[in-house]
Amino acid sequence: METTVKVTYFHQSGFSVILDRILLIFDYWQGEEGELEGVGITPNELKEYEHVFVFVSSTREDQFDKVIYDWDQEGVSVHYFVPQEVKGNVRGKRMKPGEEVRLFGVRINTYASTDIGVSYLVTYNDVTIFHGGGLNLWHWREESSLSDIVKAERDFDEAMEPIEKLHIDIAMFTLDPRMGGLFDAGANHFIMAVKPRIFIPMHWQNRREIALDYARRAKTRYTETIALTRPREQLEVTFRDTSIAWKISAASLFEKGEVALNSLNQDDNPFAESDLPVALDNGETGGAETENE
């Protein structure tokens, strides 16, 4: 059985995901300096889909743009989802952690965040897409007090507990270099505890080298880590029973590869220099069957 998913990066934490004739859009933001000018989403392109689901994880400036309401035009079926605590005139189904909505074959579950808002898990035709919103192990190791760090770790552990039980095919999760040392601790924990099949870093503050370097070193035998760093860069993933085939495409880039599941030798610890809060499994390793072009 094969299932193909297309993930397009826009800016900061903004992505779209194509699942057949369903389009999911997460945390769309055009940027402080119009970074998406000429490459942003238009109402006309949304007419290609039967239904468009738009998710707002919080109303922070870099996760919410009122332009999303311009998409709700004749000929476009748009459904909006926003956090319960949103105040003011913000349209959409308000959701708090632990809720579920089913609509047109799409199942939406909400989970906690360690910032304001929620994280989303979307399931369609047995494919699961997770967008973490503001979920992260938020601590500034060089600046925070010990009590602040302990609280941040406790809050993160509590938020992660139900998520660690999930099967996730594609996850988008924060990797914020402003935090200084050990800024990748939350992402490392997520990868090792949840084991998503595909992990995509986001919210890396316009420092694409951070995302690219992390993708290079943060692969495990269970997870392929892939960085999308330019507006409209698109990842096409085909999930098979024993492998994942993928390709990245943009106007000036084309890359592809295929990795077998359980292909990374566990002797190669990708997080050797990171603040990893979970133990590595040193069990039997799978054989490497990686093929790139």
C-alpha positions as CSV (number, residue, x, y, z in Angstrom):
1,M,0.0,0.0,0.0
2,E,1.3,3.5,-0.9
3,T,0.1,6.9,0.3
4,T,1.5,10.2,-1.0
5,V,1.5,13.4,0.9
6,K,2.8,16.8,-0.2
7,V,4.0,19.3,2.4
8,T,4.8,22.9,1.3
9,Y,6.7,25.3,3.5
10,F,5.8,29.0,3.5
11,H,7.4,31.0,6.4
12,Q,8.3,30.5,10.1
13,S,5.7,27.9,11.3
14,G,3.6,28.1,8.2
15,F,2.9,24.9,6.1
16,S,0.3,23.4,3.8
17,V,-0.3,19.7,3.4
18,I,-2.1,18.1,0.5
19,L,-4.0,14.9,1.2
20,D,-5.9,13.9,-2.0
21,R,-8.4,16.7,-2.6
22,I,-8.0,18.0,1.0
23,L,-5.7,20.9,1.9
24,L,-4.5,21.6,5.4
25,I,-2.9,25.0,6.2
26,F,-1.1,25.6,9.5
27,D,0.0,28.9,11.1
28,Y,0.1,30.9,7.9
29,W,2.0,34.2,8.3
30,Q,3.3,36.4,5.5
31,G,6.2,37.8,7.6
32,E,7.2,41.1,8.9
33,E,8.8,42.2,5.6
34,G,6.4,40.6,3.2
35,E,8.5,37.5,2.8
36,L,5.7,35.8,0.9
37,E,5.1,38.5,-1.6
38,G,4.4,36.8,-4.9
39,V,4.6,33.3,-3.5
40,G,1.8,33.4,-0.9
41,I,-1.5,31.5,-1.0
42,T,-4.3,33.0,-3.1
43,P,-8.0,32.2,-3.0
44,N,-7.9,31.1,-6.6
45,E,-5.5,28.2,-6.0
46,L,-7.7,27.0,-3.1
47,K,-10.5,26.3,-5.6
48,E,-8.6,23.2,-6.6
49,Y,-9.5,21.4,-3.4
50,E,-12.8,20.0,-2.1
51,H,-12.2,21.3,1.4
52,V,-9.6,23.6,2.9
53,F,-8.8,23.3,6.7
54,V,-7.0,26.3,8.2
55,F,-5.4,25.9,11.6
56,V,-4.2,28.7,13.9
57,S,-2.2,27.4,16.9
58,S,-2.1,30.7,18.6
59,T,-2.7,34.4,17.9
60,R,1.0,35.4,18.3
61,E,2.0,37.6,15.4
62,D,4.2,35.0,13.8
63,Q,1.5,32.3,13.9
64,F,-1.6,34.1,12.8
65,D,-2.3,36.4,9.9
66,K,-5.7,37.9,9.2
67,V,-5.2,37.4,5.5
68,I,-6.4,33.8,6.0
69,Y,-10.0,35.2,6.2
70,D,-9.6,36.6,2.6
71,W,-9.6,33.0,1.4
72,D,-13.2,32.4,2.4
73,Q,-14.7,33.3,-0.9
74,E,-17.4,31.9,-3.2
75,G,-16.2,28.6,-4.7
76,V,-13.8,27.8,-1.8
77,S,-14.9,25.6,1.1
78,V,-12.8,26.8,4.0
79,H,-13.0,25.6,7.6
80,Y,-11.1,27.5,10.4
81,F,-9.9,26.2,13.7
82,V,-8.5,28.4,16.5
83,P,-7.5,28.0,20.2
84,Q,-10.3,28.2,22.8
85,E,-8.6,31.2,24.6
86,V,-8.5,33.5,21.5
87,K,-10.2,36.8,22.3
88,G,-11.8,39.3,20.0
89,N,-13.3,38.9,16.5
90,V,-11.4,35.8,15.4
91,R,-13.5,33.4,13.3
92,G,-13.2,29.6,13.6
93,K,-14.1,26.5,15.6
94,R,-12.6,27.2,19.0
95,M,-10.8,24.2,20.4
96,K,-9.0,23.4,23.7
97,P,-6.6,20.5,24.4
98,G,-8.2,17.1,24.5
99,E,-11.0,17.9,22.0
100,E,-11.9,16.1,18.7
101,V,-13.8,17.2,15.6
102,R,-14.7,15.0,12.6
103,L,-15.5,16.7,9.3
104,F,-15.6,15.4,5.7
105,G,-13.5,12.4,6.6
106,V,-10.9,14.5,8.5
107,R,-10.3,13.9,12.2
108,I,-8.9,16.7,14.2
109,N,-7.5,16.3,17.7
110,T,-6.0,19.0,19.9
111,Y,-3.2,18.7,22.4
112,A,-1.6,21.0,24.9
113,S,1.1,23.6,24.1
114,T,3.8,24.9,26.4
115,D,3.1,28.3,25.0
116,I,-0.4,29.9,24.5
117,G,-2.7,27.9,22.2
118,V,-2.8,24.3,21.1
119,S,-1.0,21.7,18.9
120,Y,-3.0,19.8,16.3
121,L,-3.1,16.2,15.1
122,V,-4.9,15.7,11.8
123,T,-5.8,12.3,10.5
124,Y,-7.1,11.5,7.0
125,N,-7.2,8.1,5.3
126,D,-4.9,6.7,8.1
127,V,-2.3,9.4,7.5
128,T,-1.4,11.4,10.6
129,I,-0.1,15.0,10.5
130,F,1.1,16.8,13.6
131,H,1.8,20.5,13.9
132,G,3.2,21.4,17.3
133,G,2.3,25.1,17.3
134,G,4.1,26.6,20.4
135,L,4.9,23.2,22.0
136,N,8.5,23.1,23.0
137,L,10.9,22.8,25.9
138,W,11.1,26.5,26.4
139,H,14.2,27.3,28.5
140,W,17.1,29.7,28.0
141,R,19.8,27.6,29.6
142,E,22.3,30.5,30.0
143,E,19.7,32.9,31.4
144,S,16.9,31.0,33.1
145,S,17.0,30.3,36.8
146,L,17.1,26.7,37.9
147,S,13.5,26.8,39.1
148,D,12.4,28.2,35.7
149,I,14.2,25.3,33.9
150,V,12.7,22.7,36.2
151,K,9.2,24.2,35.6
152,A,9.8,24.3,31.8
153,E,10.8,20.6,31.8
154,R,7.8,19.6,34.0
155,D,5.4,21.5,31.8
156,F,6.9,20.0,28.6
157,D,6.8,16.4,30.1
158,E,3.1,16.9,31.0
159,A,2.2,18.2,27.5
160,M,4.2,15.4,25.8
161,E,2.7,12.5,27.8
162,P,-0.4,11.9,25.6
163,I,1.5,12.8,22.4
164,E,4.1,10.1,23.0
165,K,1.4,7.5,22.6
166,L,0.5,8.6,19.1
167,H,1.5,7.2,15.7
168,I,2.6,10.2,13.7
169,D,3.6,10.1,10.0
170,I,4.7,13.7,9.6
171,A,5.5,16.1,12.4
172,M,6.3,19.8,12.3
173,F,8.0,21.0,15.5
174,T,9.8,24.1,16.8
175,L,13.6,24.5,16.6
176,D,14.3,28.1,18.0
177,P,18.0,29.1,18.0
178,R,17.2,32.2,20.1
179,M,17.1,29.9,23.2
180,G,20.9,29.6,23.1
181,G,22.6,26.4,24.2
182,L,20.6,23.2,24.1
183,F,18.0,24.9,21.9
184,D,17.2,21.6,20.2
185,A,16.4,19.7,23.4
186,G,12.6,19.8,22.8
187,A,13.0,18.6,19.2
188,N,15.4,15.8,20.3
189,H,13.0,14.6,22.9
190,F,10.1,14.6,20.4
191,I,12.0,12.6,17.8
192,M,13.3,10.0,20.3
193,A,10.0,9.6,22.3
194,V,7.4,9.9,19.5
195,K,9.4,8.5,16.6
196,P,7.5,10.2,13.8
197,R,8.3,8.8,10.3
198,I,9.1,12.3,9.0
199,F,10.2,15.2,11.2
200,I,10.3,18.8,9.8
201,P,11.8,21.6,11.9
202,M,10.1,25.0,12.0
203,H,10.2,28.4,13.7
204,W,14.0,28.6,13.2
205,Q,13.9,32.4,13.0
206,N,15.1,32.8,9.4
207,R,18.3,31.0,10.1
208,R,18.1,28.3,7.5
209,E,21.5,26.9,8.3
210,I,20.1,25.9,11.7
211,A,17.4,23.8,10.1
212,L,19.7,22.3,7.5
213,D,22.3,21.3,10.0
214,Y,19.7,19.8,12.3
215,A,18.3,17.8,9.5
216,R,21.7,16.5,8.7
217,R,22.4,15.2,12.2
218,A,19.0,14.4,13.6
219,K,18.1,11.2,11.7
220,T,17.4,8.0,13.6
221,R,16.5,4.5,12.6
222,Y,12.8,5.4,12.9
223,T,12.7,9.0,11.7
224,E,13.8,10.8,8.6
225,T,14.5,14.5,9.4
226,I,14.0,16.9,6.5
227,A,14.4,20.7,6.4
228,L,12.3,22.9,4.1
229,T,13.9,26.4,4.2
230,R,12.6,28.4,1.3
231,P,9.0,29.7,0.6
232,R,7.1,27.2,-1.5
233,E,9.7,24.5,-1.1
234,Q,7.7,21.3,-1.3
235,L,8.3,17.8,0.2
236,E,6.5,14.9,-1.5
237,V,6.5,11.8,0.6
238,T,5.3,8.3,-0.5
239,F,4.8,6.1,2.5
240,R,5.2,2.3,1.8
241,D,5.0,-0.6,4.2
242,T,8.8,-0.9,4.5
243,S,10.2,2.4,3.2
244,I,9.7,6.1,2.7
245,A,10.4,7.6,-0.7
246,W,10.7,11.4,-0.8
247,K,11.6,14.3,-3.0
248,I,12.1,18.0,-2.4
249,S,11.2,20.4,-5.2
250,A,11.3,24.2,-5.7
251,A,12.0,26.6,-8.5
252,S,15.8,26.1,-8.1
253,L,16.0,22.8,-6.2
254,F,15.3,19.1,-6.8
255,E,16.5,16.4,-4.5
256,K,15.2,13.0,-3.7
257,G,16.0,9.8,-1.9
258,E,14.6,6.6,-0.4
259,V,15.3,5.2,3.1
260,A,14.4,1.8,4.5
261,L,12.7,1.8,7.9
262,N,15.1,1.0,10.8
263,S,18.0,1.9,8.5
264,L,20.2,4.0,10.8
265,N,22.8,2.1,12.8
266,Q,22.2,2.9,16.5
267,D,26.0,3.0,17.0
268,D,25.8,6.4,15.3
269,N,24.2,8.5,18.0
270,P,22.8,11.6,16.2
271,F,22.3,13.5,19.4
272,A,25.7,12.9,21.0
273,E,26.2,16.6,21.7
274,S,22.6,17.5,22.6
275,D,20.5,17.8,25.8
276,L,18.6,14.5,25.2
277,P,16.1,13.9,28.0
278,V,15.3,10.3,27.0
279,A,17.5,7.3,26.8
280,L,18.6,5.8,23.5
281,D,17.5,2.3,22.7
282,N,20.6,0.3,22.0
283,G,18.8,-2.8,20.7
284,E,19.2,-4.6,17.5
285,T,19.8,-2.4,14.5
286,G,18.3,-2.7,11.1
287,G,20.3,-3.0,7.9
288,A,21.0,0.1,6.0
289,E,19.3,0.4,2.6
290,T,19.6,4.1,1.7
291,E,19.5,5.2,-1.9
292,N,20.0,8.8,-3.1
293,E,20.2,10.4,-6.5
